[in-house]
Amino acid sequence: MSTFRNAQEQAHPNKNSTLTLAIIVVQLLLVSIQIWLLYSGLNNALEHNKGIAIPALVASFILFLVCCSLLYFLPGRGAGKKYNRRS
């Protein structure tokens, strides 16, 4: 039975590059949404409208967890493995 990591190690380098690019683009989108949530939460807090602060905090925390979970899917070297370097 193959795991995700084993399949990723055996994949063609172009597939790894595509996967890496897709994850980076999704993470940039999620961080942009988090910045927008921060801006709207601070803007409303400065106007003494604190009703948006808690939902913005919860949404931002959920987006943070999604970003952290996406890091698992990044291709890279496994624990204890070394790349072969040509000198």
N, C-alpha and C positions, 0 to 999 in steps of 0.2 A: 504494500500500500504506500502510495506516494503522499508526502506532505507538501504543503505550500512551499516551504523552504527548499526541499529537494527539487521540486519542479522549477523553482526559480533559479537554482544553481545550474540546472541543465538547459535552461532556455538560451536562445540565441541572444547575443549582445544587443541587437537592435530592439528586441522585445524588452530587455531590461531598460534601455534608454527611453523607450516609449512609456513604460510604466513609471519611471522616475519623473519624466516630464509631466505626465498626467497628475501624479500625486502633488508635485510642486504647484501646478496651476490650481488644483482644488484647495491646497493649503493657503495659497495667496488669496483666493476668493473668501475663504473662511476668516482669515485674518482681517481682510477688508470689512467684512460684516461686523467683526468684533470692534474694529475702530469706529464704525458707524454707530454701534450700540453705545460705546463709550462716549462719543460726542453727543448723542441724543440724551443719554442719561445725565451727563454733566450739564447740558444746556437746560434741561428741565429742572434739575436740582438748583441751579442758579436762579431760576424763576420761581423758586419755592413750590414747585410741583413735584413732590417726591413720590408720586404714584407710579412713575415709570422706572424708578431706580431698581427696585427689587426684581421685576420681570426682566429688565435689561441685564442685571447681574446673573440671574439664573440662565438666561439664553447664552450669555457670554461664557459661562462655565461649561455649559453643554457643548458649545462650539470648541472650547479648549480641549475637552475630553475627546471629541471627534478628531481634532488635529493630532493629539497624542496617539490615538489608536491608528491613524493613518501611517505613522512612522514605522509600524510593524511591517507594512507592505513594501517598504523601500528595499530595493535590492542592494546587497552589500556583502561584505565578507562575514562569515559566521564566526562564532566564538572559537578562538584558538586556531583559525585558519590563516595562512599567510599567502599573500600574492607572490607569484614567481616574478622576480624582477630580473630584467636582462641588463647587465652592466655594459 
